Amino acid sequence: MMGRLERAFNISDLRRLARKRLPRPIFDYIDGGADDEWTLKRNHDAFADYELLPDVLIDTSSIRSETTLFGQKIAWPLILSPTGLTRMFHDDAELAVARAAARHGLMYSLSTLGTTRLEALAESFAGPKAFQIYIFKDRGLTAEFIGRCREAGYHALMLTVDTPVAGNRERDRFNGLSIPPRLTLKSMLSFAMKPSWSLPALTGNKFDFANVSHKVDALAGRQMSLFDYIGGQFDRTLTWRDVEWLAKEWNGPLSIKGVMAPQDAKHAIASGATSIMISNHGGRQLDGAPAPVDQIAPIRDAIGDSGEIVCDGGIRRGSDVVKALALGANACSIGRPYLYGLAAGGEAGVHRALGLLHEEFERTMVLAGVNDVAKLERRHIRMRSWLSWAEDGVVIGK
Ligand SMILES: Cc1cc2nc3c(=O)[nH]c(=O)nc-3n(C[C@H](O)[C@H](O)[C@H](O)COP(=O)(O)O)c2cc1C
């Protein structure tokens, strides 16, 4: 008999399984976005504006999908974005995700707000790995991260720059979500109805921000909203000067995560970054921001070959990755798709999510008649709106 996970045939099925398994406030924390969730919705919907124009009669008996990102080989152009508080979704937390990433030859990134120490992750995960940095008011932490990451063998740093303040996640406010989660009268029922979700997670001590708590004890013995935590701890005075400093100190692959504008992409490269993650934080920060996929071509045109581009956010199908590459990205990255898998079934669930996306990716490459990721070009993609405008008699296009 097929298990639950085997009966999930796409990311949307895994999302449904995650919703069944998690208490509502926890599911909403993963699934939700800021304000009206316009950007969250747009991030994925925007992919539907692009069509793939297939080549035919090409030998696609084998597909070359291996590529290099942040100086590391990855099996296909996908990486796992950093996500904080992972232990809330499954007891096995970051290690389960990293192990599944390793099975697929993909890069894993650990968040500053992760619940596993960066050294512990590195000890049990030999694959390509990045550490994502949030800069705290305590600047000593950033210098410390650089040293610890170098020591532990991290291959790249990502600096997230779209979170000077936490976005307005109204689902979390409505649910009264606190870190660690607390049993209120309102949430009691929702937690009680999901016994398969680990109750020990509620006890609190597992909710340490394991990489920062030795320096920042804002959570010690207390519960607060993520909004208040970020408001109290993150440094809003951050500027490009800090990027220059970080690039010099780290002197290795550095990605700036959260760049949306071509001008900022150029600035990032000029400041010493080696790559850009086009991202609006999965629609969790600035509502009304454009979809990352729509910014790939303008940013590629702005920076040429001077840096790598990762399209982060909205990817729900392997075909989305093919579209992003054709527009000029080097790779894509995902957050929720692997978290739905994790919540649905731990490491096996993440494995399922990555396997489904990979299958879809390869099948799309075959059907598009492209046998090597390096051969995907803009001529393989066109924007639907160009077509409809043309049909209306207003000819726009390239
Ligand atoms: C539950 C959750 C937690 C996240 N935590 C972080 C974080 O700690 N640091 C960070 O840079 N981005 C964080 N992100 C954003 C992801 O890295 C990524 O940009 C986003 O999930 C991409 O969109 P997608 O979910 O549509 O793939 C988080 C996203 C989610 C869903």
The ligand as a Gaussian input file, in Angstrom:
#p B3LYP/6-31G(d) Opt

LIG

0 1
 C        8.798000      29.652000       7.941000
 C        9.804000      30.490000       7.223000
 C       10.906000      30.982000       7.913000
 C       11.850000      31.775000       7.254000
 N       12.973000      32.201000       7.941000
 C       13.924000      32.899000       7.282000
 C       15.134000      33.267000       7.932000
 O       15.347000      32.971000       9.099000
 N       16.056000      33.956000       7.209000
 C       15.868000      34.306000       5.894000
 O       16.733000      34.945000       5.285000
 N       14.738000      33.958000       5.254000
 C       13.775000      33.258000       5.904000
 N       12.646000      32.863000       5.235000
 C       12.505000      33.176000       3.803000
 C       13.111000      32.037000       2.959000
 O       14.507000      31.991000       3.087000
 C       12.790000      32.237000       1.476000
 O       13.204000      33.512000       1.080000
 C       11.313000      32.065000       1.134000
 O       10.730000      31.021000       1.884000
 C       11.170000      31.776000      -0.345000
 O        9.848000      31.681000      -0.725000
 P        9.051000      30.279000      -0.880000
 O        8.652000      29.912000       0.493000
 O        7.919000      30.658000      -1.763000
 O        9.999000      29.295000      -1.489000
 C       11.681000      32.092000       5.878000
 C       10.566000      31.592000       5.197000
 C        9.637000      30.792000       5.839000
 C        8.477000      30.248000       5.062000

